[in-house]
Amino acid sequence: MATKLGAIPDAIKAERSEDLAVRLAAKETLTRLGVVNPLPMKGIRILSIDGGGMKGVIALEVLRRMEAESGKRIHEVID
């Protein structure tokens, strides 16, 4: 719903605000919507998964989507 309402472009614009509180709120909003900035440099990629049951199913789905988006197997993406 938030993406249909244009929340992501608005939050990206708000990240450039001079008001620190607005910038922090915009960053939190983008993070909650799944928008993350790439790291500025290559680094170690560590994967940590916690939980079982339903949490485990969700973690597996996240890994599956990571593979689908990257076009690589998860062991090729994570160090």
C-alpha positions as CSV (number, residue, x, y, z in Angstrom):
1,M,0.0,0.0,0.0
2,A,2.8,2.4,0.9
3,T,4.5,1.9,-2.4
4,K,1.3,2.5,-4.3
5,L,0.8,5.8,-2.5
6,G,4.4,7.0,-3.4
7,A,5.9,6.7,0.0
8,I,9.3,5.6,-1.2
9,P,10.0,8.7,-3.4
10,D,8.7,11.0,-0.7
11,A,10.9,9.3,2.0
12,I,14.0,9.5,-0.3
13,K,13.4,13.2,-0.7
14,A,12.9,13.6,3.1
15,E,16.3,11.9,3.6
16,R,17.9,15.1,2.2
17,S,16.1,17.3,4.8
18,E,18.1,19.7,7.0
19,D,16.1,18.5,10.0
20,L,17.8,15.5,11.6
21,A,14.5,14.1,13.0
22,V,13.0,14.1,9.5
23,R,16.1,12.4,8.0
24,L,16.1,9.7,10.7
25,A,12.3,9.1,10.3
26,A,12.8,8.9,6.5
27,K,15.6,6.4,6.9
28,E,13.5,4.2,9.3
29,T,10.6,4.4,6.8
30,L,12.7,3.3,3.9
31,T,14.3,0.5,6.0
32,R,10.8,-0.8,7.0
33,L,9.8,-0.7,3.3
34,G,12.8,-2.8,2.4
35,V,14.8,0.0,0.7
36,V,18.4,-0.1,1.6
37,N,21.4,1.6,0.2
38,P,24.2,-0.6,-1.1
39,L,27.4,-0.6,0.9
40,P,30.0,2.0,-0.3
41,M,32.7,-0.7,-0.6
42,K,33.1,-4.5,-0.8
43,G,33.2,-6.1,2.6
44,I,32.6,-9.4,4.4
45,R,29.0,-10.6,4.0
46,I,27.9,-12.5,7.0
47,L,24.6,-14.3,7.3
48,S,23.0,-15.0,10.6
49,I,19.7,-16.8,10.9
50,D,17.8,-17.2,14.2
51,G,14.6,-19.0,15.0
52,G,12.8,-22.1,13.9
53,G,9.2,-22.9,13.0
54,M,7.5,-20.0,11.3
55,K,10.6,-17.8,11.7
56,G,12.6,-20.5,9.9
57,V,10.1,-20.6,7.0
58,I,10.4,-16.8,6.7
59,A,14.2,-17.0,6.7
60,L,14.1,-19.6,3.9
61,E,11.8,-17.4,1.9
62,V,14.2,-14.4,2.3
63,L,17.1,-16.5,1.1
64,R,15.1,-17.8,-1.8
65,R,14.3,-14.3,-2.9
66,M,17.9,-13.2,-2.5
67,E,18.9,-15.9,-4.8
68,A,16.2,-15.0,-7.3
69,E,17.2,-11.3,-7.3
70,S,20.9,-11.8,-7.5
71,G,20.8,-14.7,-10.0
72,K,23.3,-16.5,-7.8
73,R,23.2,-19.3,-5.2
74,I,23.3,-18.0,-1.7
75,H,26.7,-19.4,-1.0
76,E,28.1,-17.3,-3.8
77,V,26.6,-14.1,-2.2
78,I,27.5,-14.7,1.4
79,D,31.0,-15.1,2.7
